[in-house]
Amino acid sequence: MQFSNSDYRSRHKGFTLIEVIVGMVVLAISFSVLTTLIFPASQQSADQLHQVRAAELAQSVLNEIQNKAFDENSDMAGGRVRCGEGAVTCTAGTGPEGAETRAVYNDVDDYHGLEYGDLYGKGNIENSQGQPISLYLGYSMSISVRNDADYSGSFSGDTKTAKLITVTVTTPTDFSMSFSTYRANF
């Protein structure tokens, strides 16, 4: 019994090796196009979440700092005794006095030089009582306080007018955001 070519093809249905290779190439190209389109979009959506969290963290820290006295020698009750008036002098340096920790900071310039995290964003952001905040894993933060009497954004020697507070937060995706406010002597 002899079979014709049409009988042979009808019994052996399938793809040839060339058809399989062409299909794999087309599939690989379409996956690479999809990957290049989808990955950046997912990265951008993560960046927005990190930026919102960084803004919330900075605002919280700025609120904490704003609620402290202007200077070590100022009245903590809202300006009845202000440094730079009468016999009350303002302190010249910035940073905590002695071995103060964040839990007992009592004036704005105590926060100068406070840092959480390291160069690579690893470390824990802590609340004012020293407990780590798990929401900010991978973030880093640094705080700078400078005397700025003329509100120019640069250091001035006048210690009795205003202080520029800058909080810089770096997200886990290595995006840095700076937030600033002034604390006036009143």
Secondary structure in CASP SS format (residue, H / E / C, confidence):
PFRMAT SS
TARGET T0000
AUTHOR 0000-0000-0000
METHOD secondary structure of the structure
MODEL  1
M C 1.00
Q C 1.00
F C 1.00
S C 1.00
N H 1.00
S H 1.00
D H 1.00
Y H 1.00
R H 1.00
S H 1.00
R H 1.00
H C 1.00
K C 1.00
G C 1.00
F C 1.00
T C 1.00
L H 1.00
I H 1.00
E H 1.00
V H 1.00
I H 1.00
V H 1.00
G H 1.00
M H 1.00
V H 1.00
V H 1.00
L H 1.00
A H 1.00
I H 1.00
S H 1.00
F H 1.00
S H 1.00
V H 1.00
L H 1.00
T H 1.00
T H 1.00
L H 1.00
I H 1.00
F H 1.00
P H 1.00
A H 1.00
S H 1.00
Q H 1.00
Q H 1.00
S H 1.00
A H 1.00
D H 1.00
Q H 1.00
L H 1.00
H H 1.00
Q H 1.00
V H 1.00
R H 1.00
A H 1.00
A H 1.00
E H 1.00
L H 1.00
A H 1.00
Q H 1.00
S H 1.00
V H 1.00
L H 1.00
N H 1.00
E H 1.00
I H 1.00
Q H 1.00
N C 1.00
K C 1.00
A E 1.00
F C 1.00
D C 1.00
E C 1.00
N C 1.00
S C 1.00
D C 1.00
M C 1.00
A C 1.00
G C 1.00
G C 1.00
R C 1.00
V C 1.00
R C 1.00
C C 1.00
G C 1.00
E C 1.00
G C 1.00
A C 1.00
V C 1.00
T C 1.00
C C 1.00
T C 1.00
A C 1.00
G C 1.00
T C 1.00
G C 1.00
P C 1.00
E C 1.00
G C 1.00
A C 1.00
E C 1.00
T C 1.00
R H 1.00
A H 1.00
V H 1.00
Y C 1.00
N C 1.00
D E 1.00
V H 1.00
D H 1.00
D H 1.00
Y H 1.00
H C 1.00
G C 1.00
L C 1.00
E E 1.00
Y E 1.00
G C 1.00
D C 1.00
L C 1.00
Y C 1.00
G C 1.00
K C 1.00
G C 1.00
N C 1.00
I C 1.00
E E 1.00
N C 1.00
S C 1.00
Q C 1.00
G C 1.00
Q C 1.00
P E 1.00
I C 1.00
S H 1.00
L H 1.00
Y H 1.00
L C 1.00
G C 1.00
Y C 1.00
S E 1.00
M E 1.00
S E 1.00
I E 1.00
S E 1.00
V E 1.00
R E 1.00
N E 1.00
D C 1.00
A C 1.00
D C 1.00
Y C 1.00
S C 1.00
G C 1.00
S C 1.00
F C 1.00
S C 1.00
G C 1.00
D C 1.00
T C 1.00
K C 1.00
T C 1.00
A E 1.00
K E 1.00
L E 1.00
I E 1.00
T E 1.00
V E 1.00
T E 1.00
V E 1.00
T E 1.00
T C 1.00
P C 1.00
T C 1.00
D C 1.00
F C 1.00
S E 1.00
M E 1.00
S E 1.00
F E 1.00
S E 1.00
T E 1.00
Y E 1.00
R E 1.00
A E 1.00
N C 1.00
F C 1.00
END
